[in-house]
Amino acid sequence: MSSKAPKIIPVKGQLTVLVPQPEVNYGTFGGVPTPGGDRRGFPIHMMPRSDGIVLGGTSQRGVWDMEPDEEARRRIVDAHIALYCGMRAPDPGVRLSSSTVPDEVPSLESFFGLES
C-alpha cells in the first residue's frame, strides 16, 4: 500500500441560468466549431429545469478559483446562439416523414431516404 495520500484536483465548471421557459422541454449536448475551424469545437450543453434553463460548457482542470468568469459566460451563451442559428425550420409544405396518414406517429424507418 502506498504511503502517499491521493491528491484532490479541482475542476472548475460554470453554469449560466436563463429564465424558465415551459415550452423548452428538451436538452442539448454537443459542440460548435471554434472560430479557428476546429469542427469538434468545445462541448456545450443546455438543460431545461422548472427553475430556469441551464447552459454549460466549461471544465477547467486545476482551477480552484470560484469567481464567475465573464468571458466564459459570454463564450457559452454565444456558442448556444450559434448552435440555434445553425438550425432551420423545414420548408413550408415539406413532408417530414413518409407517412400519409395525418397525426400518425411515423416509424423510424419512414425517415430514411428523405431529404433534410
Secondary structure by P-SEA (a helix, b strand, c coil): cccccbbbbbbbbbbbbccccccccbbbbbccccccccccccccbbbbcccbbbbbbbbbcccccccccaaaaaaaaaaaaaaaaacccccccccccccccccccccccccccccc
